[in-house]
Amino acid sequence: MLDFEKAFGDFVEGEEYDRMENGEYERLKEVVFAMLRTAYRAGWVAMGGTLAESRADGIEAGATGME
């Protein structure tokens, strides 16, 4: 069985991630940040957090996409 924490740690410590962090993969860096932001927002809403009314990304206040 694969261990998520070990596999993720190996990825973060690896050469590919270093190159991404150093700007070699600028677009990938943007995508990873967007994914991180989306996951954080989902967790925020799941824990009862609210979103501001005016969102640059078009998400309405209180919307979860689960309705």
Secondary structure, 3 states (H helix, E strand, C coil): CCCHHHHHHHHHHCHHHHHHHCCCCHHHHHHHHHHHHHHHHHHHHHCCCCCCCCCCCCCCCCCCCCC
